[in-house]
Amino acid sequence: MSGAKRSSARVVFGAASMILAMASVAAAADTPARVTPPEGASLVARLNTGVDWTSMGRMGASGGAPEAAAQAGWLERGFDLTGEDLFRISCRSCHGPNAKTIQKSLAGILGIGGATPPPGSQTPGGELGVRHRLMKGGMIMPAFAHLRGDEVDAVIAYLRAVASDKAAPTSPKVHRSAAHVGELVVKAACQICHDATPGVTRPAGESMVVPLAEMTAKDSASTFVHKVQSGFTPSPGLTPPQRMPHFDYLSVAELEAAYAYLTAYPPAPAH
């Protein structure tokens, strides 16, 4: 292992240890919004469909990359996230590079300018309906119950700005620990396709998916970051095939936080 890789590994594993120590303090304080490990089957397994059905990551080549300013000192300082950042991390892979792709639907769903929800919409009108969908999910959309109240506020402020066609959407910033940002990335992106632990039955012939519980043992932090940002196409000769969509809109720091989170909070089977 090169000196650079050893240094990177020390930083990330040190981050995992510090994250776990901070989590112990938070648990002792009985804080209302704790970081919890991923558990249970992936979304596609719960829907009894295949990984190749999902649109995860296919929007990754469009739109701007995250700013590099937040990538230094992420463990000590944590992350400042806007509603647009939270949309990017939690929603972009299925809904497109920004909320502009669903702008007309948003205006109707949020009741802006007298617009009405689009025909066939499963989301009740108004802000309350959007909050309900985010927290409870829908027929296909997963629930994002791990989002905290002020994070939902920030996302809705961003969606309102986009639906109103403001030139520069703004939303309040929330400051979050590295552990929680790792949780956001894993639960909102990775666990759409990856089960928390082995043993989940999948349709025959679909792409092979490594469980979250095996990722940190299988790959170094730098390999994990590279795979997630770059993805890979199906490899000939592998049965079942393997395909990994690319998530180049997630920053190195956000993905290192995800790796450290998986190390500090080992994935668990569903209760």
C-alpha positions in Angstrom: 0.0 0.0 0.0 1.4 3.4 -0.9 2.0 6.1 1.7 -0.9 8.2 0.3 -3.3 5.2 0.6 -2.1 4.4 4.1 -2.6 8.0 5.1 -6.1 8.0 3.6 -7.0 4.8 5.4 -5.8 6.1 8.7 -7.9 9.3 8.3 -11.1 7.4 7.5 -10.6 4.7 10.1 -9.7 7.4 12.6 -12.9 9.2 11.5 -14.9 6.0 12.2 -13.5 5.7 15.7 -14.2 9.4 16.5 -17.7 9.1 15.0 -18.4 6.1 17.2 -17.0 8.0 20.3 -19.2 11.0 19.5 -22.2 8.7 19.0 -21.7 7.2 22.5 -21.8 10.6 24.0 -24.9 11.5 22.1 -26.6 8.2 23.1 -25.8 8.9 26.8 -27.4 12.3 26.5 -30.5 10.6 25.0 -30.6 13.0 22.1 -33.9 12.9 20.1 -32.3 12.6 16.7 -29.7 9.8 16.8 -27.7 8.4 14.0 -28.8 4.7 13.5 -27.3 1.9 11.4 -28.9 0.8 8.1 -31.0 -2.3 8.5 -33.1 -4.7 6.5 -33.6 -5.2 2.8 -33.0 -2.6 0.0 -35.9 -0.7 -1.6 -35.8 -2.8 -4.8 -35.9 -6.0 -2.7 -38.9 -4.8 -0.7 -40.6 -3.9 -4.0 -39.7 -7.4 -5.3 -38.1 -5.9 -8.4 -34.6 -5.9 -9.9 -31.7 -3.5 -9.5 -31.7 -3.0 -13.2 -35.2 -1.5 -12.9 -34.0 1.5 -10.8 -32.9 4.8 -12.3 -30.4 5.2 -9.4 -27.3 7.2 -10.6 -28.3 7.5 -14.2 -28.7 11.3 -13.9 -25.2 11.6 -12.5 -23.5 13.0 -15.6 -25.7 16.1 -15.8 -25.5 19.2 -13.7 -22.8 20.7 -11.6 -20.5 18.9 -9.2 -20.7 19.7 -5.4 -18.4 22.6 -4.4 -15.0 21.5 -3.1 -15.1 24.1 -0.2 -16.8 21.6 2.2 -14.2 18.8 1.6 -11.5 20.0 4.0 -11.8 19.1 7.7 -15.1 17.4 7.3 -14.7 15.2 10.4 -14.0 18.0 12.8 -16.2 20.7 11.4 -19.0 18.6 9.9 -21.0 19.8 6.9 -23.2 22.8 6.2 -26.0 21.6 4.0 -28.6 23.7 2.0 -31.9 22.4 0.8 -30.3 22.0 -2.6 -27.5 19.9 -1.1 -30.1 17.7 0.7 -32.0 17.3 -2.6 -28.7 16.4 -4.3 -27.9 13.7 -1.8 -31.3 12.3 -1.2 -33.4 12.9 -4.4 -31.2 13.6 -7.4 -30.5 10.1 -8.5 -34.2 9.4 -9.3 -35.6 12.9 -9.9 -32.8 14.4 -11.9 -29.9 16.8 -11.4 -32.1 19.5 -9.9 -35.7 20.1 -9.1 -36.2 22.0 -12.4 -36.9 18.6 -14.0 -40.1 18.4 -11.9 -40.9 22.1 -11.7 -44.4 22.0 -13.1 -45.4 19.1 -10.9 -43.9 20.9 -7.9 -45.9 24.1 -8.5 -49.1 22.1 -8.5 -48.3 19.8 -5.6 -47.2 22.8 -3.5 -50.2 24.9 -4.6 -48.1 27.8 -5.9 -49.6 30.4 -8.2 -53.0 28.6 -8.3 -51.5 25.5 -10.0 -53.1 22.2 -9.3 -51.4 18.8 -8.8 -50.8 16.9 -12.1 -53.3 14.2 -13.2 -52.6 10.9 -11.5 -50.4 12.5 -8.8 -50.3 10.3 -5.7 -49.0 13.2 -3.5 -51.7 15.2 -1.7 -51.6 18.9 -2.5 -49.8 21.4 -0.4 -46.7 21.4 1.8 -48.3 19.0 4.2 -48.6 16.4 1.4 -44.9 16.8 0.5 -43.9 16.4 4.1 -46.0 13.3 4.4 -44.5 11.8 1.2 -40.9 12.5 2.4 -41.5 10.9 5.8 -43.8 8.1 4.8 -42.9 7.4 1.2 -45.3 6.1 -1.4 -45.9 3.1 -3.7 -42.4 3.3 -5.2 -40.7 6.2 -3.4 -39.1 5.1 -0.2 -39.7 6.9 3.1 -37.0 9.3 4.3 -37.8 9.1 8.0 -34.1 9.6 8.8 -34.4 13.2 7.6 -34.7 15.6 10.5 -37.3 18.3 10.8 -35.1 21.2 9.8 -33.7 19.2 6.9 -37.2 18.7 5.6 -37.8 22.5 6.1 -34.7 23.2 4.0 -35.7 20.8 1.2 -39.2 22.3 1.0 -37.8 25.8 1.0 -35.6 24.8 -2.0 -38.5 23.1 -3.8 -40.7 26.2 -3.3 -38.0 28.4 -4.7 -37.6 26.2 -7.8 -41.4 25.9 -8.2 -41.7 29.7 -8.1 -39.1 29.9 -10.8 -36.7 32.0 -8.8 -33.4 32.6 -10.6 -31.3 31.6 -7.6 -33.1 29.2 -5.2 -32.1 29.7 -1.6 -32.9 27.7 1.5 -31.7 27.7 5.1 -28.5 25.9 5.9 -28.3 23.1 8.5 -25.1 22.1 10.2 -24.6 18.3 10.5 -22.0 15.9 11.9 -20.0 13.7 9.6 -21.9 10.7 11.0 -25.3 12.0 10.0 -24.1 13.0 6.5 -22.8 9.5 6.1 -26.2 8.2 7.2 -27.9 10.4 4.6 -25.7 9.2 1.8 -26.1 5.5 2.7 -29.8 5.4 3.5 -30.9 7.8 0.6 -28.6 6.4 -2.1 -26.8 3.2 -1.3 -29.7 1.3 0.3 -32.0 1.7 -2.7 -30.1 -1.2 -4.2 -27.8 -2.6 -1.5 -29.3 -4.7 1.3 -28.0 -4.0 4.8 -26.9 -7.7 5.3 -26.6 -10.9 3.3 -29.5 -13.3 2.8 -32.1 -11.4 1.0 -33.7 -13.3 -1.9 -33.5 -11.5 -5.3 -34.9 -12.2 -8.7 -32.9 -14.7 -10.8 -30.4 -13.2 -13.3 -30.4 -9.7 -11.9 -27.2 -7.8 -11.2 -25.2 -9.0 -8.2 -25.2 -6.5 -5.3 -22.8 -6.5 -2.4 -24.5 -6.1 1.0 -23.6 -2.9 2.9 -22.3 -5.0 5.8 -19.5 -6.3 3.5 -18.4 -3.1 1.8 -15.8 -1.8 4.3 -14.2 -5.2 4.6 -14.1 -5.7 0.8 -12.9 -2.2 -0.3 -10.6 0.4 1.1 -12.0 3.9 1.6 -10.3 5.2 -1.6 -11.7 2.2 -3.6 -15.1 2.8 -2.2 -15.1 6.4 -3.2 -13.8 5.6 -6.7 -16.4 2.9 -7.3 -19.3 5.1 -6.2 -18.2 8.2 -8.1 -17.2 6.3 -11.3 -19.5 3.3 -11.4 -18.9 0.5 -13.9 -20.8 -1.3 -16.7 -21.7 -5.0 -16.7 -18.6 -7.2 -16.8 -18.7 -9.9 -19.4 -18.4 -13.5 -18.1 -19.8 -12.8 -14.6 -22.9 -14.7 -13.5 -24.9 -12.9 -12.4 -23.7 -9.7 -14.0 -22.5 -6.7 -12.1 -23.5 -3.1 -12.8 -22.8 0.0 -10.7 -24.3 3.4 -11.5 -22.1 6.4 -11.1 -22.7 9.1 -8.4 -20.2 11.7 -9.4 -22.3 14.4 -7.8 -21.4 13.2 -4.3 -18.2 14.7 -3.1 -15.2 12.8 -1.8 -15.8 14.1 1.7 -19.4 13.0 1.7 -18.4 9.5 0.5 -15.6 9.2 3.0 -18.2 10.1 5.7 -20.5 7.3 4.3 -17.6 4.8 4.6 -16.8 6.0 8.1 -20.5 5.7 9.0 -20.7 2.1 7.7 -17.6 1.3 9.8 -18.9 3.0 13.0 -22.5 1.8 12.6 -22.4 -1.8 11.3 -25.5 -2.6 9.1 -28.0 -4.9 10.8 -30.8 -7.3 9.6 -34.4 -6.0 9.9 -35.9 -6.3 13.3 
